[in-house]
Amino acid sequence: MNITDAFIDYLFDCEARIESKHRKKAKECLLDYLGVVYAGAKENGDLGMDLCGGRCTVFGTTRKTDALTAAFVNAYNAHTVELDDGHRFGAIHLGASIVSAILAAGQEWDCTAEDMLRGIVIGYEAAVRCGFAMQPGHKKHGFHTSGTCGTVGAAVGIAFMLHYNREQLKSTISGAATSAAGLLEIQEDSSQMKPYNLGHAAMSAVMASRVGRMAPTPPDDMLGGARGMLRKLSATFSQEKLLEKTDFLEIERIYVKPYAACRHCHPSMEAAIALRKEYALSPEEIERIEIDTYELAVRGHDHTDIQGVQSAKLSMPFSVATAYITQDGGLDAFSEAKLSDKQILDLTKKVSVTAREEFTELSPGKRVSEVHIFAQGEEYVRRVDYAKGDPENPMTEEEIRNKFLRLMMWAGKEETGNKILAAFESNEMNVEDLFYHI
């Protein structure tokens, strides 16, 4: 049996194993997604697009449009504020692309909430396994996993939401795999276009699912063939990581983000906040801060020349400096005011980031950061193995609800947030409850 067919068997087996705990987790992911997409819409709105009309919601606006455009705009917005969920083994953001695609297609096809939750569970599974199978070579080669594997996961999620048969699913996966795209260069310099890759993934997934519904004959092995996605996009493809059966589903291992920065920065931010609380050193007393971490957290995240909000959120030195000074890592810690705050910028310049071989070998099982602060002849150290939000150090249900409400308040949608939360906390959540957009 070829790899694509084996992967399809694996996904159907996962569907048969879905339990109430997985549906509950999918519901939490959906709530977290709605918070970040409304916050992103506050930043971007409808991206200035000429929306052509349709039945699909553009969250945070009064606009409706076609499913392709809604998927793109919502995914772009959901990734903008850098608070969307992800998975460290796949090195991928999930909800922005997958949930955006599922909600757009689900609204187009009048799907039930139960169908949508099933799509989220299996969509996350497919995306994570593809990413896990190709890492770390995929990222080292310059690919943005959230764009590439996100396309496959989002398309698979739609297919399972719509109850596709095997032939339809294989055609959908083939379309998604050849559409898979996303280069990490898009986040370099002062670029604000990183969310584009997730928007493209969601939009391409909707199109792949439309074509897959007709079940045109696909290639025999679009994933594992000699010129297939998994082999061409990474030199480190592992069939075992793609297909190994476990006693859990990957949605159980996602992280939820408490800080509005790249996830690679979170362990260091957490350590910095703890050191400030414990030793109360003023920023002016600090001579330098040295951060030891794993290799994938260094390149693209060690810059001290901050050229905009997105640059700040990807910078470990700035993220650590603003977290240390503000004792926070939320949206306000990366506001335009903080980007020009002399105290934060001065501390940023004192931070250096180095890959330690020991920590690289532990990754992705642990994303370790060890922060060393040097001040007045003393050294102060704090190590974090699992940042807040990891499955080993999870955010509680209350913390997830509070994050959602804070984001809705920040977006100026407090009343809408209260309505959505009330619907989620009832046992009779209706699909219409997802699409408040006033």
ROSE-188258 format. One record per residue: residue in one letter; x, y, z of N, C-alpha, C in turn. Coordinates in pm, whole numbers, plus 32768, in hexadecimal, padded with zeros to 4 digits. Last residue first. Example, Ala and Ser with C-alpha at 12.3 -4.5 7.8 and 13.67 -1.06 7.14 Angstrom:
REM ROSE-188258
s85057F1F82C485577F9682CA850A80038313 a85277DC7830C84CE7E3E830C85287EB6830C 
//
This chain:
REM ROSE-188258
i7783901F859A776090AD85A477BF90F48604 h778F8F0F857977F28F61853277CE8FF48535 y776B8DC585D977518E5085FF77B98EA785B8 f778D8CB6859D77998D19853377608DA28558 l77658BEF865277EF8C09862977FC8C8785D5 d76598BC9867476A08C0A86E1772F8C3086BA e76048B3185A175F38BC18596763F8C0D8603 v76288A30860676868A6485A3767D8AFC859A n75FE8A20876875C58A2286E3762A8A5D8682 m7626895C8884766389BF882C762C89B1879E e75B888F38973756D88F188F675A3895D8897 n762289108A667632888C8A2875EC888289A2 s76DA8A418A92765F89F28A96767A896C8A53 e77C48ABC8A5C77B98A7C8ADF77358A328AF1 f779B8B2E896577FB8AC1897177EB8A7689F5 a76E28BF789A376BB8B8A894A77188B138958 a77808C998A4477078C5C8A7C76D98BE78A27 l783D8CE9898478678C9989F677EE8C538A36 i779D8D8488D777E08D0B88A678058CB08919 k774F8E52898576EA8DFD894577298D798915 n78458EC489C877F28E8A8A3177888E2D89F8 g78978F1F88CA78E28EB9891178928E77897E t77DA8FE7889677DE8F71884178278EFF8887 e782D9099895F77A690618962779E8FE2890D e793790D78909791F9097898A78959055898E k79CD91358831795D90D988197937908F889A g7ABD91B988237A449209882B79C691B88814 a7B9E912388337B6A913987AD7AEE919187AC w7BB7911089447C1C915E88FB7BEA9180886F m7AE4906089717ADD90E889A87B3E9143895D m7B4A8F7F88F57ACE8FB988C27ABD904888F5 l7C2B8F5489967C3C8F7289087BBE8FB288CD r7BB18F1D8A8B7C0D8F8E8A7F7C1E8FB789EE l7B228E338A497AD98EAD8A6E7B318F288A65 f7BF88D7F8A147B948D9E89AE7B4D8E2289CD k7C768D7C8B0F7CBF8DAB8A997C5E8DD38A2C n7BAA8D078BA57BD28D918BC27C228DCD8B4E r7BA28C078B347B2C8C5E8B2C7B538CF08B42 i7CA28BB28B7E7C7E8BBA8AF07C058C138ADC e7C8C8BB78C937CEE8C0E8C517CCF8C1D8BBD e7BC98AF18CB87BAD8B7B8CDF7C0D8BDC8C9C e7C528A118C627BDA8A3B8C1B7BB88ACB8C3C t7DB58A5E8C747D3A8A238CA67CC58A528C50 m7EC88A0E8BA87E6D8A768BD87DEE8A318C06 p7FB5890C8C0C7F4689438BBD7F0489BD8BFD n80B488838BF180A088F98C46802B89488C0E e80B187BE8B3880EB879D8BBB80D9880E8C1F p804B88428A5B7FF887DC8A9C802D87B18B24 d809189A58A8480B589208A55805D88B88A99 g80438A7D8B1D7FF48A5E8AA7801889DA8A68 k81818AEC8B7D80F28AEB8B9A80A48AD78B18 a828C8A138B0E824F8A978B2081BA8A878B3D y8362893D8B9682DD893C8B57829B89C38B74 d845989908BFE8452891E8BA283CE891C8B54 v85158AA08C5A848C8A748C4084908A048BD9 r85F28B228D4D85DD8AC68CDD854A8AA28CD4 r86A38C3A8DB786228BF48DBC86148BA08D3C v879A8CE78E7387788C858E0A86ED8C4C8E21 y887C8DEA8E9B87F98DB88EC387C28D628E51 e89B18E508F15896A8E0D8EA788EA8DCF8EDD e8A548F868F748A0E8F0A8F9189CD8ED28F12 g8AB990808F3B8B1790158F5B8AD78F908F7B q89D491118EF58A2091338F6C8A7990C08F9B a894C90118E31893890968E6C898B90A48EEB f88D58F438D3A894F8F6F8D7E893C8FFE8DAE i88018E368D0D88088EC78D1D88838EE98D70 h87B08D398C3A88188D648C99881B8DFD8C9A v86C58C448BF786E18CD38BF287448CF78C61 e868F8B3C8B3186D08B5E8BAF86FF8BEF8BA4 s858E8A7C8AA285D88AFA8AA386128B0E8B2E v8520896989E08560899D8A59859D8A268A3F r843088B4898D84668930895384A0897F89C7 k843B87578974843A87CB89CB84708841897C g841986D0888683DC869A890083D48703896D p84958724879F8423877287CE83DF873B884C s85AD876A8878853D879C88288516873687BE l8694870288E0861886EA892A859C871288DA e875787618835873D86D1883686BC86AF8880 t8756886C887D872B884787F7870887B387F1 f87C888608978873B8885896E8702886288E4 e88CF88178936888187C5899487EC87E18987 e892488EE88998912886A885E88BA881088B5 r888E8A25889E88DD89C688EB88BD893988B9 a88988B5287F388678AC787F188C68A708842 t88618C92888488BF8C2C8856887D8BA38859 v882F8DEB888887EF8D678882884F8D048842 s883C8F10895888758EBB88EF88398E2F88FA v87E0905789B487BB8FC989B187FF8F83893C k87FC916589B08852911C8A0F883D90858A0A k873B91CA890C87C491C888D88824917B8934 t865F91C589BA8664916B894686F4915C8913 l8693929F8A5E86A392188A9586AB91B18A24 d8657936C89A886DD936489E286F792D88A1A l85489339897885A8932C890A86379322893E i84DA936F8A7684CF92EA8A3C853692D589CE q851D947E8A8F854A941F8AF4854693908ABD k849D94F789B4852F94F489BB8562948D8A1F d839E948688F183C1949C897D8459948C898E s833B944787FF838E94C0880583B794E38894 l82A6936A882E830E936087C8836A93DA87C7 k81E493C088DC82529371891282C5936688AE a813C94458828817E9491889281F5944588CA e80DA9377878E813393D6874F817E942887B8 s80E7924C886180A492BE8823810A931A87E2 f812A916D88E98160917C8862811A91ED8817 a80A2916A89D38134916389DD817791758956 d7F9A915789887FCD91DB89AE806591DE89B9 l7F799045895F7F7C909F88EC7FB69127890F g80548FB28A5C7FDC8FBD8A0C7FEA9023899D g810D8F818B1881328F608A8F80BB8F698A32 d819B90208C3A81298FF38BEB815D8FCE8B61 q824990C98CB7821790548D01819A901B8CBD t82C791928C35823691A18C4881FB91358CA0 i83D491368C3A83B191BC8C6A831C91CA8C88 y83CC902E8BDA8410904C8C5783DF90D18C91 a8345904C8AE7830A8FF98B508348901A8BD7 t83FA90EA8A5C837691218A7B833190D08AE6 a84D890358A5484E390BA8A90845B90F38AB6 v84728F5589CF84A48F488A5884AB8FD08A9C s84358FCB88D983CC8F89892683F48F7A89B8 f85339023888384CB908488A2845F904688FA p85BD8F24886D85EE8F9188C285828FF688E4 m85128E9787B7851E8E6A884085588ED7889B s84378F1086C984B98F27870884BB8EF88798 l833A8F02866D83948E958646841C8EA08687 k82CE8FEB86C882948F6E86F982E98EF486D4 a836190A98636836D90A286C9833D901C86FD s8304907E85348393906A855283A8905B85E8 q81FD90D18557821A9044853882AC90238553 v822891E5858F81E9918D85F1820990FB85D5 g83749255852782E29252852282AC91EC8584 q8481921E85388450926C84C883B8926884BA i85919210860B850091FA860384C39259859D d86A6916A8632867A91DE85E385E591CA85C5 t86E0907C869D86C890E986FD86A2916B86B7 h86978F24865486B58FAC862A869190128697 d865F8E1A867086C88E5186C686E88EE386A7 h85BB8D8F85C885828DBB864785E78DFE86A3 g863A8D2D84EF85BF8D7784D5857F8DAE8552 r86C08C2B85AB86BF8C6D852986378CAE850F v865D8BBC86AA86BF8C27869D86B18C718619 a85C18ADF86C4858F8B5A870285EB8BD186EC l86468A09865F85DB8A41860C85A28AC38646 e870089CA8738872B8A0586B886BB8A49866B y86A58A36888686B789D0881E86C88A148796 t87638B10896486E98ACB893C87098A6888CC d87C98C088A4087EE8B888A02876E8B3E89E1 i87FA8D5B8A5087938CF48A4587CC8C7B89FE e886D8E5A8B1E88938DEF8AC1882A8D818AC5 i88708FAA8B4F881D8F338B5E88488ED08AF3 r892F909F8C0A891090548B9188B58FDE8BB6 e890A914F8CE3897A91638C878960911B8C02 i880691EE8D8D882C91788D3F889D919C8CDD e87B192D88DFB8817928B8E43884F92198DF0 e86E4932B8D56876293758D5187D3932B8D99 p860F92858D9E864F92738D1B86D692B88D13 s863892168EF3860992798E94864E92618E0E l85DB90E28F85864691338F4B860B91998EEA a853D902F901A851790BD9011858991168FE0 y85488F1D904385BC8F6D906A85A79004905F e844B8EAD9001849B8E76906F85068ED690A0 k83E48F3D8F2B83958F2F8FA583EB8F04901B r84B28F1A8E7084908FA28E9E84438F9A8F22 l84A68E068E4B851F8E418E8485038ECE8EB8 a83AA8DE88DD283C48DAB8E54843D8DE98E98 i83D38E6E8CE0836C8E9F8D3D83868E698DC9 a849A8DC58C7284B78E528C9084548E8C8CF4 a840E8CD58C4D84818CD88CA884A18D688CD1 e83548D2B8B9083258CF88C1183958CFC8C78 m83FD8D688ABB83AA8DD08AF7837D8DA68B82 s84648C698A8384BE8CD48AB084718D458AF2 p837F8BDD8A2E83CA8BB08AA584278C1D8ADD h832B8C88894982DF8C7D89C5832F8C498A3C c83A68C8E885283CF8CF288B583948CD98940 h832A8BD387B783B68BB987DB83E78C198847 r82368C4C877E823B8BE887E882CB8BC98812 c82378DAC875482558D28871D82698CC4878F a81448E4C882D81C58E4687E681D48DBB87AB a80878E8588FC80718EAD887080F48EB58823 y804B8D7589DD80978DEC89B8808C8E078922 p7FBE8C8989FE7F9C8CF98A567FDE8D7C8A2E k7F488B9F89177FAB8C0889307F778C738991 v7F3E8A4489347EED8ABE892D7F468B30895E y7FAC892388817FC2898B88E47F6289FE88C9 i7F3B87CB88627F4F885388327F7A88AF88A4 r7F0386C5889C7F8C86F488B77FA487828882 e7E0C8679884F7E25867588DF7EAD86B48901 i7E1B866D87427DDA86E3877A7DED86EA8812 e7E838570870C7EDF85E287147E9E8660874C l7E0F846C87E47E0384B787677E4F853B8779 f7EAC834A88757E7383D0887E7E5E840587F0 d7F3B8267885C7EC3825E88AF7E8582E888C5 t7F9B824786FF7FB48266878B7F32825787DA k803881D385DB7FBE81D9862C7FE381ED86BE e80EF827884E580F5822D85628074823F85B3 l80FB831483FE809582AB840780918260848C l81C583D68408814783F483C580D9839383EF k8299835A8480825B83CB84C681D483EF8488 e82D2829C83B682A78270843B826182E08486 q8332833182E382B082EE82D4827A82C2835C s83CF845B82E683C683DE8332833A83A48324 f84AC85318234842784F4823E842C846D8285 t857D85E5821585798592828E84F0855282A1 a85798696814E85DD862B814085D785CB81B5 s8443870D80CD849D86F6813E84FD8685811F l83A687217FEF83AE879680468405878180C1 k83A7862E7F6B83E7869F7F2A83F887177F87 r831F8578800F83AB855E7FEB83F185D97FB1 l822385E6802E827385CA80A4830685B38083 m81BE86097F1F81D086777F7E823586577FEB g8267854C7E1981F9856F7E71822285D57EDA r830B84D37D6982FD85647D5D828985977DB2 a82F283D07DC3837984057DAF8377849C7DA1 g81E183D47EB7822183B47E3882A783F87E29 g8156841C7F9C81D483D27FA9821983AD7F29 l807784BB7F4980C884DD7FBF8152849D7FBA m800A84497E68802C84D77E65808485007EDB d7FF7833E7DD28037835A7E54806983EB7E58 d7F5F83397CE67F5782C97D447F8D82ED7DCD p7EA384617C977F1A840C7C8D7F1483A27CFB p7D35843E7C797DB184807CA67E2A842B7C85 t7C1584727BC17C8084117BDC7D0084597C03 p7B2A853D7C787B7785207BFE7BEB84C37C20 a7A55856A7D3F7AAA84F27D3C7AE984D87CB4 m79BF863F7D82799F85FF7D0279EF857F7CEC r7A3B868D7E6B79B0865F7E74798686167DF4 g7B2C86F97E177B2A86727E4D7A9E86387E57 v7ADF87FC7DD97B0887A27D6D7B0087117D9D r7AA788517EDD7A42885A7E757A6287FC7E02 s7B99882B7F617B2487DB7F8B7AB487E17F23 a7C3688E77EE07C5888597ED47BE288017EFB m7BB789D37F377BB489AE7EA97BD3891A7E96 v7BF189C780497B6589CB801C7B5C89A17F8A a7D0989CF803D7CC5895980737C3389548048 s7D3C8ACC7FE07D5F8A5B7F8A7D1989DB7FB9 m7CEB8B5F80C57CA78B7180447CC08AF97FE8 a7DA58B0581857D158AF4819A7CC98AFD8116 a7E9B8B52810C7E808AC681307DEB8AAD813E h7E828C6780FA7E8C8C18807F7E6B8B85809B g7E858CA482097E128CC581B87E0E8C738139 l7F858C5082467F148C0A82847E928C29823A n80218D0281B2802F8C72819B7FB98C2381D6 y7FE08DFB821D7FB48DDA81957FB88D43817E p80558E2D83127FD28DED83117FA08DC68286 k81488EB282BC814B8E2782EB80C18DE682EB m815A8FBC826D810F8F60821981108ECF8247 q81EA908F82C081709074830C811D900882C9 s834B90B982CA82D3908382898261906D82EC s8440912182FD83CD9162833D8348912F8305 d84ED8FEF82F584F7908182F0847E90BF8337 e84188ECC82B684978F1182CC84878FA982C3 q83428E30827D83428E71830083C18EC38319 i836A8DBB818A82FE8E1D819382FB8E658219 e841C8CF281A084528D75817C83E98DE3818C l83928C0981BE83B08C56823683EE8CDD8218 l82868BC280E183168BD280F683308C2D816D g81968AF1806B81B48B4A80DA82498B4D80F5 a80AC89F4800181118A5A7FE881268AAC8065 a7FF389027F5C803A89237FD880AD89837FBC s7F7B88A27E7D7F6689307E9B7FBB895F7F10 t7FAD87987E867FEE87E17E1A7FDC88787E2A a7F13875B7F677FA387467F6A7FEA87937EFA a7E0B878E7F157E4787DE7F807EDF87D37F7F g7DE886C97E527DDD87567E307E1F87AF7E96 s7E0A85E67EF57E6385FD7E837E60868F7E58 i7D3785FD7FAA7DC186017FDB7E2286207F6A t7C6085DE7EF37C7086597F427CFE86677F74 s7C8784DA7E967C8E85497E387CA385CE7E81 k7C5F84537F897CE184497F457CF184B97EDF l7B5484947FC27BBE84C0801D7C4684BC7FD7 q7ACB84147EF37AC484A67EFE7B3584DC7F56 e7B0A830C7F337B3383437EB37B3283DC7EB7 r7A9382EB80337B2382DB80207B54831D7F9F n799D83F3806479C98367805E7A5E8363803D y795B84FD814C798C84CC80CB79AF843880D4 h78D1859A821178BD8508820678E984D3817E l790C869F824278A8868581DB789385F081BF m79D5868982FD795B86D0832278EA86AE82C1 f7A978611825F7A5785C282CA79D9860782FD a7AD186E881B27AA58668817D7A60861381E7 i7B2E87AD82637AB187C382187A7A873E81E7 g7C1B872B82B87BB2874E83177B2D876582D3 v7CAC872181C97C7F86A382087C0E86C0826A a7CDB883481AD7C8D87EC81487C588768817F a7D77886682927CF888AC827F7C9F8864821A g7E5787C082637E0287AC82D87D7A87ED82C8 v7EC0882F81757E9287A481797E32878E81ED t7EFD893381CF7EA5891F815C7E6B8892815E g7FB58904829B7F33893E82BC7ECF892D824B c809588B982178047884E82567FBE88818284 t80C689CE81B380CD89528164807388E581A0 g809A8A8F827C80658AA081F6805E8A1E81AA s81188A2B8358808D8A558367804B8A6D82E0 t821D8A0882FF81C889948311813489B8831C h82CE8AA0821B82788AC8828A820D8A5B829B f841A8A4481BC83898A3B81AB833F8A5F822C g852F8A3981CC84F08ABA81B3845A8AB781A0 h85B4895F821D85B88978818C856A89F68167 k85738958832485FD897C8302860A899B826E k846B88F9831484848984833A851189AF8313 h84A987F182BB844988458274846188D98293 g8552877683728584879A82EE852B87F982A3 p84FF87168466851687A7845B854187D583CF q83BB86D083CD84138724841D848C86D58450 m83118620834E8375866782FD83D686BB834E a826285B4840582AA855883AE831A859C8361 f81EF869584758247864484C8829E85E98471 g814A86E4839C81B7873783CB821E86E88419 c809A860A838C80EB862F8317816286848342 r802C8614848F8079859F846580CE85BD83EA v7FAA870F848E801886F484EA806D868084B9 a7EE586EA83C57F4A875383B97FC387368411 a7E4B861284297E8E860983A87EFF866F839C e7DEC867A85217E3A85FE851A7E8C85F88499 y7D55875784D37DCC876A85257E2786F0851C g7C8C86C884497CE0872884037D608745844F i7C15863885167C6285EE84B07CB9864D845E v7BA9870E85B47BFB86A385EF7C5286608586 i7B1487A284F67B8487DE853C7BE187738574 g7A4D86E984AA7AAE871984497B2787578489 r79C186D5859B7A07865F85677A70868A8501 l795B87DA85A579B987AE860D7A05873185DF m78AE87D284C77920882D84C9798888028530 d77F087188518784286FC84A478BF875484A2 e778387A885F177C487268609781F87028594 a770C887F8572777D889885CB77CA881785E4 t76C18829841976A1883184A7771F885184F7 c76C788EF82E976F1887F833D76C9889683CE d768A898281FC762989718269764988F982C2 w774E89BB81447706893C813376A3892081A5 e77B28AB1819877868AA2810D772C8A2780FC q78038A75829877968AD58286775C8AC881F8 g78D389C6825B7861899882AA77E989F3829D a79878A6781D6794589FA818B78CA89C981D5 a79C28B1282B179938B48823279498ADC81E2 l7A158A5D837879A08AB28390796A8AEB830D i7AF589E582FB7A82899383247A0689EA8338 a7BA38ABF82D97B738A7582657AF58A258287 s7BCB8B0C83E57B978B6C83837B5C8B24830B v7C3E8A2784517BB98A4E847D7B7C8AB2841B i7D368A2483BD7CD989B383BC7C4C89DD83E3 s7DBD8B1E83E17D9D8AEA835C7D2E8A828360 a7DB08B4684FC7D9B8BB4849E7D748B808414 g7DEC8A5285827D648A86857E7D4D8AEE8512 l7F108A2385607EA589CD852E7E208A158519 h806E8A3D852B7FF38A7B855B7F7E8A348518 i81768956856B810E898A851480A289D18564 a8224887E85B082568907859C81F589528541 g81D4878885FC81C487A885708200882D854C f821687A687078251873786BD8243874D8626 r81808884875F8211888F87588250881D8709 h8072892986D680A188A58702813888A186F2 g7F7D8A2D87217FDE89E686CE80098965870F d7EA38B5587177EDA8ADA874E7F3B8A9686EF d7EE98CB887097EA28C3F86DE7EED8BC2870A l7F5B8DAA872F7F268D6887A77EDB8CE88785 e7FAD8E65866F800C8E0386A57FDC8DC58727 v7F028F0985E57F298F35866C7F868ED286B3 t7EDC8E8384EB7F1A8F0884F27F4E8F29857D h7E4D8DA184CC7EDC8D9184E87F218E168504 a7D4D8DF684957D628DA2850B7DF58D91852E n7D658E8083A17D4B8ECB841D7D6C8E798499 y7D8F8DA482F77DF18E1082FE7DE08E5D8382 a7C9F8D1B83217D1E8CDD83467D8C8D458354 n7BE48DD682BD7BDE8DAC83497C618D6C8376 v7C368DEA81AE7C378E5F82057C388E368298 f7C198CDA814F7C988D2481487C9C8D9481AF a7B0C8C9D81827B768C4981BA7BFA8C9481BD a7A8F8D6580E97A7D8D62817A7AEB8D0F81BC t7ADB8D167FE77B0B8D96801D7AFE8D9980B5 l7A5B8C1C7FD37AEA8C297FBB7B218CA87FFC a79498C56800679968C0280627A2D8C11804F d78EB8DB37FD978F28D267FAF79508CDA800C t786A8E7D80EA78A88E6B806878A68DD78044 k77FD8F8881BF77FA8EFB819778318EF1810A r7842907282C578489047823B78378FB0822E t786290F383AB77D790D7838777CE909C82FB t7975905B8461793C90BE840778A8909D83F1 g79C68F8984F879EC900D852579BB907D84CD f79EA8EA383EB79DC8EBF847A7A0E8F49849D v792B8E8082E579B08EB8830079AB8EEB8390 t78628D68829278818DD682ED79148DFE82E9 c77BE8D22816078228CFE81C378538D788210 r771C8D4F808A76DB8D298107773D8D0E8178 g77568E777FC4774C8DE77FD4770C8DCA805A g782C8F747F3777AB8F447F6877A88EAC7F6D c79278FC17EF378C58FB87E88783B8F8B7EB7 l79FB90B27F7879B190377F90793690327F36 d7B1291297F367A8F91447EFB7A3D90C57F06 m7BDA9150805F7BB091087FE77B2791357FB8 g7C4D91B181437C38920E80D67C0991CC8055 l7C4990F582057CC5910281B87CB4915F8140 d7B74911682A77B6190BA82357BD890C281D5 g7C39914C83C37BB5915183887BA490EB831A n7D2F9153844C7D2E915183BA7CA691648379 e7D07916E85647D8091A285257D6D91B6848F k7C1590F285897C24917A85BD7C9E91BD857C a7C558FFA85287BFC904E84D77BFF90DF8507 g7CE88F9985FC7D2B8FB5857D7CD8900E8523 a7C198F7A86B47C868FD786D17CD08FFD8652 y7B848EB586327B478F38864A7BB28FA08668 v7C428DE986387C158E1C85B67BCF8EA385C6 v7C698DB587477CD88DED86F97CAA8E248673 g7B678D5787957BA58DCA87D67C128E098780 l7B478C7A86EE7AED8CED86DF7B268D698722 y7C108BCC87517C168C0386C97BC08C8086BC d7BA68B8988497C258BD188437C358C1387BA l7AC68AFA87F17AB58B7388407B338BC9883B l7B468A26876C7AEB8A7E87237AD68B01876E c7BCC89AB883C7C1989E487CD7BC58A47877F e7AEF895488CF7B4B89B5890B7B9E89FA889E k7A8D889B88167A39890C883C7A8D897A887C a7B5887E188197B3C882B879D7AE888A687B9 k7B368781891D7BB187C988FA7B9D881B887B k7A40870388FE7A4D8771895E7AC987C4893E r7A86863F88487A2586A5881F7A2B871D887C h7B2F85AE88ED7B6585EE88757B0786598841 k7A86855289B17AF485A989DA7B3185F18961 s79DA84A7892579A5852689577A168586897D e7AA6842588177A55841A88917A2684A588BC i7B0A838286F47AE2840187307A8483E987A7 r7B4B82A086677B7982A886F27B50832B8738 a7B0082BD85647AB9825785B37ADC825F8646 e7BC0837685127B34839F851B7AE5833E8573 c7CA282D185097C9A833C856D7C09836A857F d7C608235842B7C6F81F584AE7C65825C851E f7C6C82F883697BEB82B983857BED8270840B l7D82832A83767D21839383987C97835983B5 y7DF3823583227E12826C83A67DA982D283D0 d7D968227821D7D6C81C2827F7D8081F6830D i7E27830481BB7D94830781BA7D5D82A0821C f7F29829F81D37F01831582207E6983218227 a7F2281D281197F3681B081A67F0D82258200 d7F07826A80317E9B820E80587EA781E680EB t7FFF82F380397F81833D803B7F0E82E48067 i80BA821E802C80B3827480A3802F82C080AA n803680E07FAD808881597FA8806B81B4801F m80557F8880008000800080008058807D8000 
//
